[in-house]
Amino acid sequence: MDPITIIVSSLALGIAAGIKPTAEQAIKDAYQGLKELLQKRYEISLENWEKKPESNAQKAAISEALAENKVGEDAEVVEKAGILAETVEKSSPEIAQTIGVNLIGVKAGIATFRNIRASHDSIGVKAEGGTFDRLEFGDVETDNNPKND
């Protein structure tokens, strides 16, 4: 998975977890650390996305800002994004499932997931164990409850 996708996916997880009143402090801290790093180093604000976490336009705007600033080449940002994703997965795995992507042990490589739509308790894409040289999916939809598929 390319670094920008990892960062955006992790931010989405952090935002989703952060809006839950029961979010663990470890998630809040990991998200806040990544958010502050992006703000300080690249002047990228997540404020609008946080106000409308379901907004694909806000998500796209952040993706574009990250790409324009070559944030995917920043090892510290990519590492913090990975830590955030792992923290959410361990503390609140249901959050990752509601996003539609459940990332576990992803090392990197080229992976492209497009237009994933999953119902609130489904997993649109589940990558477990990691290490990809190339994966591509087009349109992934689910409305069922696969849990272990």
GROMACS elastic network, one bead per residue, 0.5 to 0.9 nm:
[ bonds ]
;  ai    aj funct       b0    kb
    1     4     6  0.83942   500
    1     5     6  0.65735   500
    1     6     6  0.66525   500
    1   106     6  0.76571   500
    1   107     6  0.79315   500
    1   109     6  0.51304   500
    1   112     6  0.66555   500
    1   113     6  0.88958   500
    1   131     6  0.89006   500
    1   132     6  0.72552   500
    1   133     6  0.86875   500
    1   134     6  0.81478   500
    1   135     6  0.81900   500
    2     5     6  0.55118   500
    2     6     6  0.64556   500
    2     7     6  0.89017   500
    2    72     6  0.77280   500
    2   108     6  0.65304   500
    2   109     6  0.65716   500
    2   110     6  0.57731   500
    2   111     6  0.66143   500
    2   112     6  0.79807   500
    3     7     6  0.61435   500
    3     8     6  0.85896   500
    3    71     6  0.81567   500
    3    73     6  0.75727   500
    3    78     6  0.63543   500
    3   108     6  0.76881   500
    4     7     6  0.50883   500
    4     8     6  0.60830   500
    4     9     6  0.84112   500
    4    63     6  0.67667   500
    4    66     6  0.66797   500
    4    67     6  0.67432   500
    4    70     6  0.86299   500
    4    71     6  0.72144   500
    4    72     6  0.51802   500
    4    73     6  0.89141   500
    4    78     6  0.82203   500
    5     8     6  0.51378   500
    5     9     6  0.58632   500
    5    10     6  0.83328   500
    5    63     6  0.77786   500
    5    72     6  0.87294   500
    5   111     6  0.88687   500
    5   112     6  0.83538   500
    6     9     6  0.51957   500
    6    10     6  0.60255   500
    6    11     6  0.85342   500
    6    72     6  0.87541   500
    6    78     6  0.73212   500
    6    81     6  0.67669   500
    6    82     6  0.72301   500
    6    85     6  0.85573   500
    6   108     6  0.87497   500
    7    10     6  0.51444   500
    7    11     6  0.61148   500
    7    12     6  0.85944   500
    7    63     6  0.85668   500
    7    66     6  0.85941   500
    7    71     6  0.88379   500
    7    72     6  0.77722   500
    7    77     6  0.76470   500
    7    78     6  0.63109   500
    7    80     6  0.85140   500
    7    81     6  0.52047   500
    7    82     6  0.76344   500
    7    85     6  0.89478   500
    8    11     6  0.50465   500
    8    12     6  0.61211   500
    8    13     6  0.86033   500
    8    59     6  0.74174   500
    8    62     6  0.74919   500
    8    63     6  0.64141   500
    8    66     6  0.86002   500
    8    81     6  0.82799   500
    9    12     6  0.50628   500
    9    13     6  0.62499   500
    9    14     6  0.86382   500
    9    81     6  0.83716   500
    9    85     6  0.78697   500
    9    99     6  0.85457   500
    9   101     6  0.81588   500
   10    13     6  0.50214   500
   10    14     6  0.61299   500
   10    15     6  0.85825   500
   10    31     6  0.83908   500
   10    80     6  0.89979   500
   10    81     6  0.54354   500
   10    82     6  0.69816   500
   10    83     6  0.86213   500
   10    84     6  0.60942   500
   10    85     6  0.50294   500
   10    86     6  0.88176   500
   10    88     6  0.86347   500
   11    15     6  0.60412   500
   11    16     6  0.84409   500
   11    31     6  0.70702   500
   11    34     6  0.81288   500
   11    35     6  0.81384   500
   11    46     6  0.89244   500
   11    81     6  0.72390   500
   11    84     6  0.79029   500
   11    85     6  0.82028   500
   12    15     6  0.51389   500
   12    16     6  0.60386   500
   12    17     6  0.84734   500
   12    49     6  0.89692   500
   12    53     6  0.75135   500
   12    59     6  0.80225   500
   12    99     6  0.76089   500
   13    16     6  0.51009   500
   13    17     6  0.60113   500
   13    18     6  0.83527   500
   13    31     6  0.87948   500
   13    84     6  0.79947   500
   13    85     6  0.67609   500
   13    88     6  0.68639   500
   13    89     6  0.89189   500
   13    95     6  0.66441   500
   13    96     6  0.62376   500
   13    99     6  0.70845   500
   14    17     6  0.51253   500
   14    18     6  0.58435   500
   14    19     6  0.86851   500
   14    27     6  0.67869   500
   14    28     6  0.73206   500
   14    30     6  0.80014   500
   14    31     6  0.53704   500
   14    32     6  0.86453   500
   14    84     6  0.69239   500
   14    85     6  0.76511   500
   14    88     6  0.71869   500
   14    95     6  0.89317   500
   15    19     6  0.63954   500
   15    31     6  0.76993   500
   15    49     6  0.82794   500
   15    50     6  0.62983   500
   15    53     6  0.66501   500
   16    19     6  0.56324   500
   16    20     6  0.71173   500
   16    50     6  0.88159   500
   16    53     6  0.70114   500
   16    54     6  0.88586   500
   16    95     6  0.66788   500
   16    96     6  0.86228   500
   16    98     6  0.87467   500
   16    99     6  0.80421   500
   17    20     6  0.55100   500
   17    21     6  0.85466   500
   17    22     6  0.84675   500
   17    23     6  0.57502   500
   17    24     6  0.84412   500
   17    27     6  0.72493   500
   17    28     6  0.79426   500
   17    88     6  0.72957   500
   17    92     6  0.75880   500
   17    95     6  0.62787   500
   17    96     6  0.88293   500
   18    21     6  0.73713   500
   18    22     6  0.85017   500
   18    23     6  0.59263   500
   18    24     6  0.86065   500
   18    27     6  0.75009   500
   18    28     6  0.62531   500
   18    31     6  0.81693   500
   19    22     6  0.86499   500
   19    23     6  0.76354   500
   19    50     6  0.86019   500
   19    53     6  0.88681   500
   20    23     6  0.54591   500
   21    24     6  0.87971   500
   23    26     6  0.83722   500
   23    27     6  0.67192   500
   23    28     6  0.70640   500
   23    91     6  0.83856   500
   23    92     6  0.78023   500
   24    27     6  0.55163   500
   24    28     6  0.65918   500
   24    29     6  0.88080   500
   24    88     6  0.88400   500
   24    91     6  0.70534   500
   24    92     6  0.82714   500
   25    29     6  0.59737   500
   25    30     6  0.84941   500
   26    29     6  0.51158   500
   26    30     6  0.60955   500
   26    31     6  0.85266   500
   26    84     6  0.87423   500
   26    87     6  0.69352   500
   26    88     6  0.85200   500
   26    91     6  0.82739   500
   27    30     6  0.51753   500
   27    31     6  0.60480   500
   27    32     6  0.83981   500
   27    84     6  0.66550   500
   27    85     6  0.88279   500
   27    87     6  0.59226   500
   27    88     6  0.60008   500
   27    91     6  0.76389   500
   27    92     6  0.87981   500
   28    31     6  0.52140   500
   28    32     6  0.59490   500
   28    33     6  0.85128   500
   28    84     6  0.89804   500
   29    32     6  0.50597   500
   29    33     6  0.60504   500
   29    34     6  0.86751   500
   29    84     6  0.87572   500
   30    33     6  0.52036   500
   30    34     6  0.63991   500
   30    35     6  0.86157   500
   30    80     6  0.72665   500
   30    81     6  0.82660   500
   30    83     6  0.70551   500
   30    84     6  0.51976   500
   30    85     6  0.89066   500
   30    87     6  0.75688   500
   31    34     6  0.52774   500
   31    35     6  0.60249   500
   31    36     6  0.85436   500
   31    80     6  0.84839   500
   31    81     6  0.81903   500
   31    84     6  0.61323   500
   32    36     6  0.59727   500
   32    37     6  0.84651   500
   33    36     6  0.52667   500
   33    37     6  0.61802   500
   33    38     6  0.87179   500
   33    80     6  0.76046   500
   34    37     6  0.51359   500
   34    38     6  0.62631   500
   34    39     6  0.86415   500
   34    77     6  0.67454   500
   34    80     6  0.59117   500
   34    81     6  0.66684   500
   34    84     6  0.79668   500
   35    38     6  0.52745   500
   35    39     6  0.62274   500
   35    40     6  0.86563   500
   35    44     6  0.83871   500
   35    45     6  0.77222   500
   35    46     6  0.71274   500
   36    39     6  0.50047   500
   36    40     6  0.59458   500
   36    41     6  0.83085   500
   36    45     6  0.87775   500
   37    40     6  0.52076   500
   37    41     6  0.57734   500
   37    42     6  0.77860   500
   37    43     6  0.88599   500
   37    44     6  0.89845   500
   37    76     6  0.89160   500
   37    77     6  0.72861   500
   38    41     6  0.54749   500
   38    42     6  0.53393   500
   38    43     6  0.63477   500
   38    44     6  0.55050   500
   38    45     6  0.73731   500
   38    46     6  0.87773   500
   38    66     6  0.88368   500
   38    71     6  0.85022   500
   38    77     6  0.76274   500
   39    42     6  0.56403   500
   39    45     6  0.56454   500
   39    46     6  0.82007   500
   40    43     6  0.56503   500
   40    44     6  0.78730   500
   41    44     6  0.81364   500
   42    45     6  0.88309   500
   42    65     6  0.89164   500
   42    66     6  0.84500   500
   42    69     6  0.70091   500
   42    71     6  0.80238   500
   44    62     6  0.76527   500
   44    65     6  0.70551   500
   44    66     6  0.78863   500
   45    48     6  0.76081   500
   45    49     6  0.85829   500
   45    62     6  0.82733   500
   46    49     6  0.53610   500
   46    50     6  0.60884   500
   46    51     6  0.87449   500
   46    58     6  0.86210   500
   46    62     6  0.74815   500
   47    50     6  0.51217   500
   47    51     6  0.63528   500
   47    52     6  0.88906   500
   48    51     6  0.51336   500
   48    52     6  0.64658   500
   48    53     6  0.83241   500
   48    58     6  0.67710   500
   49    52     6  0.50967   500
   49    53     6  0.52381   500
   49    54     6  0.80130   500
   49    55     6  0.69132   500
   49    56     6  0.89372   500
   49    57     6  0.86298   500
   49    58     6  0.51156   500
   49    59     6  0.66267   500
   49    61     6  0.88735   500
   49    62     6  0.81352   500
   50    53     6  0.52099   500
   50    54     6  0.89165   500
   50    58     6  0.88660   500
   51    54     6  0.89965   500
   52    55     6  0.54484   500
   52    58     6  0.75610   500
   53    56     6  0.82760   500
   53    58     6  0.78542   500
   53    59     6  0.81080   500
   54    57     6  0.89469   500
   54    58     6  0.84028   500
   54    59     6  0.84075   500
   55    58     6  0.53301   500
   55    59     6  0.63948   500
   55    60     6  0.86590   500
   56    60     6  0.59950   500
   56    61     6  0.85023   500
   57    60     6  0.50367   500
   57    61     6  0.61168   500
   57    62     6  0.87020   500
   58    62     6  0.62962   500
   58    63     6  0.85918   500
   59    62     6  0.52488   500
   59    63     6  0.62012   500
   59    64     6  0.86469   500
   60    64     6  0.60782   500
   60    65     6  0.85677   500
   61    64     6  0.51107   500
   61    65     6  0.61758   500
   61    66     6  0.86070   500
   62    65     6  0.50242   500
   62    66     6  0.60703   500
   62    67     6  0.85266   500
   63    66     6  0.51639   500
   63    67     6  0.61767   500
   63    68     6  0.86035   500
   64    67     6  0.50973   500
   64    68     6  0.60269   500
   64    69     6  0.85469   500
   65    68     6  0.51239   500
   65    69     6  0.61596   500
   65    70     6  0.85132   500
   65    71     6  0.85245   500
   66    69     6  0.52894   500
   66    70     6  0.60796   500
   66    71     6  0.51601   500
   66    72     6  0.71160   500
   67    71     6  0.62783   500
   67    72     6  0.70155   500
   68    71     6  0.78168   500
   69    72     6  0.83716   500
   70    73     6  0.57640   500
   70    74     6  0.75308   500
   71    74     6  0.52682   500
   71    75     6  0.85611   500
   71    77     6  0.72108   500
   71    78     6  0.81534   500
   72    75     6  0.74850   500
   72    77     6  0.75780   500
   72    78     6  0.66065   500
   73    76     6  0.89436   500
   73    77     6  0.84405   500
   73    78     6  0.79244   500
   74    77     6  0.54822   500
   74    78     6  0.63792   500
   74    79     6  0.86637   500
   75    78     6  0.51265   500
   75    79     6  0.59797   500
   75    80     6  0.85578   500
   76    79     6  0.50755   500
   76    80     6  0.61361   500
   76    81     6  0.85596   500
   77    80     6  0.51063   500
   77    81     6  0.61019   500
   77    82     6  0.86106   500
   78    81     6  0.50511   500
   78    82     6  0.62361   500
   78    83     6  0.86863   500
   79    82     6  0.50972   500
   79    83     6  0.62506   500
   79    84     6  0.86583   500
   80    83     6  0.50026   500
   80    84     6  0.61298   500
   80    85     6  0.86499   500
   81    84     6  0.50701   500
   81    85     6  0.62436   500
   81    86     6  0.86396   500
   82    85     6  0.51331   500
   82    86     6  0.61524   500
   82    87     6  0.85151   500
   82   106     6  0.87757   500
   83    86     6  0.51110   500
   83    87     6  0.60195   500
   83    88     6  0.86151   500
   84    87     6  0.50667   500
   84    88     6  0.62169   500
   84    89     6  0.85461   500
   85    88     6  0.52455   500
   85    89     6  0.60955   500
   85    90     6  0.86438   500
   85    96     6  0.83406   500
   85   103     6  0.75080   500
   85   104     6  0.84306   500
   86    90     6  0.61046   500
   86    91     6  0.84557   500
   86   103     6  0.81685   500
   86   104     6  0.73003   500
   86   105     6  0.83463   500
   87    90     6  0.52520   500
   87    91     6  0.59272   500
   87    92     6  0.79555   500
   88    91     6  0.51801   500
   88    92     6  0.51880   500
   88    93     6  0.63075   500
   88    94     6  0.88276   500
   88    95     6  0.71827   500
   88    96     6  0.71713   500
   89    92     6  0.55797   500
   89    94     6  0.78674   500
   89    95     6  0.76160   500
   89    96     6  0.63956   500
   89   102     6  0.78416   500
   89   103     6  0.78401   500
   89   104     6  0.76365   500
   90    93     6  0.60469   500
   91    94     6  0.89662   500
   92    95     6  0.56677   500
   92    96     6  0.74845   500
   93    96     6  0.54190   500
   93    97     6  0.66094   500
   93    98     6  0.89845   500
   93   102     6  0.81229   500
   94    97     6  0.50293   500
   94    98     6  0.63073   500
   94    99     6  0.88408   500
   94   120     6  0.89116   500
   94   121     6  0.74889   500
   95    98     6  0.52137   500
   95    99     6  0.65155   500
   95   102     6  0.89265   500
   96    99     6  0.52587   500
   96   100     6  0.67440   500
   96   101     6  0.61500   500
   96   102     6  0.52478   500
   96   103     6  0.76990   500
   96   123     6  0.82437   500
   97   100     6  0.52651   500
   97   101     6  0.61545   500
   97   102     6  0.57788   500
   97   118     6  0.84214   500
   97   119     6  0.89583   500
   97   120     6  0.73545   500
   97   121     6  0.63291   500
   97   122     6  0.60249   500
   97   123     6  0.50846   500
   97   124     6  0.77855   500
   97   125     6  0.88267   500
   97   126     6  0.86452   500
   98   101     6  0.78499   500
   98   102     6  0.88624   500
   98   118     6  0.71196   500
   98   119     6  0.69188   500
   98   121     6  0.58229   500
   98   122     6  0.65752   500
   98   123     6  0.71076   500
   98   124     6  0.88283   500
   99   102     6  0.78545   500
   99   116     6  0.88279   500
   99   117     6  0.84093   500
   99   118     6  0.74518   500
   99   119     6  0.88304   500
   99   120     6  0.78427   500
   99   122     6  0.88267   500
   99   123     6  0.79343   500
   99   124     6  0.82553   500
  100   116     6  0.64600   500
  100   117     6  0.64703   500
  100   118     6  0.52936   500
  100   119     6  0.78657   500
  100   120     6  0.82449   500
  100   121     6  0.87993   500
  100   122     6  0.68147   500
  100   123     6  0.50007   500
  100   125     6  0.61999   500
  100   126     6  0.82287   500
  101   113     6  0.89372   500
  101   116     6  0.80872   500
  101   118     6  0.88650   500
  101   123     6  0.61964   500
  101   124     6  0.57932   500
  101   126     6  0.58140   500
  101   127     6  0.78313   500
  102   123     6  0.67660   500
  102   124     6  0.80219   500
  102   125     6  0.63003   500
  102   127     6  0.62482   500
  102   128     6  0.79518   500
  103   106     6  0.63888   500
  103   125     6  0.83233   500
  103   126     6  0.62406   500
  103   127     6  0.52336   500
  103   128     6  0.64745   500
  103   129     6  0.88170   500
  103   130     6  0.82787   500
  104   126     6  0.79829   500
  104   127     6  0.60404   500
  104   129     6  0.61356   500
  104   130     6  0.67616   500
  105   127     6  0.78644   500
  105   128     6  0.61037   500
  105   131     6  0.78417   500
  106   109     6  0.87121   500
  106   127     6  0.71718   500
  106   128     6  0.71908   500
  106   129     6  0.65179   500
  106   131     6  0.57985   500
  106   132     6  0.77074   500
  107   129     6  0.85625   500
  107   130     6  0.54581   500
  107   132     6  0.72983   500
  108   111     6  0.78955   500
  108   130     6  0.75032   500
  108   131     6  0.58825   500
  108   132     6  0.60860   500
  108   133     6  0.77994   500
  109   131     6  0.66124   500
  109   134     6  0.62585   500
  109   135     6  0.84937   500
  110   132     6  0.63680   500
  110   133     6  0.56039   500
  110   135     6  0.63365   500
  110   136     6  0.81855   500
  111   132     6  0.68882   500
  111   133     6  0.76101   500
  111   134     6  0.53692   500
  111   136     6  0.55932   500
  111   137     6  0.82761   500
  112   134     6  0.81291   500
  112   135     6  0.61736   500
  112   137     6  0.62192   500
  112   138     6  0.81898   500
  113   116     6  0.70227   500
  113   125     6  0.81472   500
  113   135     6  0.81297   500
  113   136     6  0.60346   500
  113   137     6  0.50828   500
  113   138     6  0.65038   500
  113   139     6  0.79098   500
  113   140     6  0.81211   500
  114   136     6  0.82086   500
  114   137     6  0.62636   500
  114   138     6  0.52039   500
  114   139     6  0.57659   500
  114   140     6  0.72846   500
  115   137     6  0.89669   500
  115   138     6  0.69868   500
  115   139     6  0.52528   500
  115   140     6  0.64786   500
  115   141     6  0.81838   500
  116   124     6  0.62465   500
  116   125     6  0.78924   500
  116   138     6  0.82741   500
  116   139     6  0.60598   500
  116   141     6  0.59380   500
  116   142     6  0.86286   500
  117   124     6  0.66002   500
  117   139     6  0.81565   500
  117   140     6  0.62617   500
  117   142     6  0.65785   500
  117   143     6  0.84508   500
  118   121     6  0.77142   500
  118   122     6  0.55809   500
  118   123     6  0.63691   500
  118   124     6  0.53225   500
  118   140     6  0.79230   500
  118   141     6  0.56493   500
  118   143     6  0.60641   500
  118   144     6  0.85090   500
  119   122     6  0.53031   500
  119   123     6  0.79879   500
  119   124     6  0.84535   500
  119   141     6  0.85009   500
  119   142     6  0.64698   500
  119   143     6  0.51450   500
  119   144     6  0.74125   500
  119   145     6  0.82147   500
  120   123     6  0.85370   500
  120   143     6  0.84778   500
  121   143     6  0.85904   500
  121   144     6  0.82865   500
  121   145     6  0.63170   500
  121   146     6  0.84762   500
  121   147     6  0.77790   500
  122   142     6  0.67665   500
  122   143     6  0.68793   500
  122   144     6  0.65853   500
  122   145     6  0.53176   500
  122   146     6  0.62556   500
  122   147     6  0.66322   500
  123   126     6  0.63871   500
  123   142     6  0.76687   500
  123   145     6  0.81156   500
  123   146     6  0.72113   500
  123   147     6  0.71505   500
  123   148     6  0.89338   500
  123   149     6  0.83043   500
  124   140     6  0.61883   500
  124   141     6  0.63418   500
  124   142     6  0.62551   500
  125   140     6  0.76505   500
  126   149     6  0.85764   500
  127   130     6  0.64873   500
  132   135     6  0.66796   500
  137   140     6  0.71718   500
  142   145     6  0.81221   500
  142   146     6  0.87576   500
  143   146     6  0.89932   500
  145   148     6  0.88543   500
  146   149     6  0.52099   500
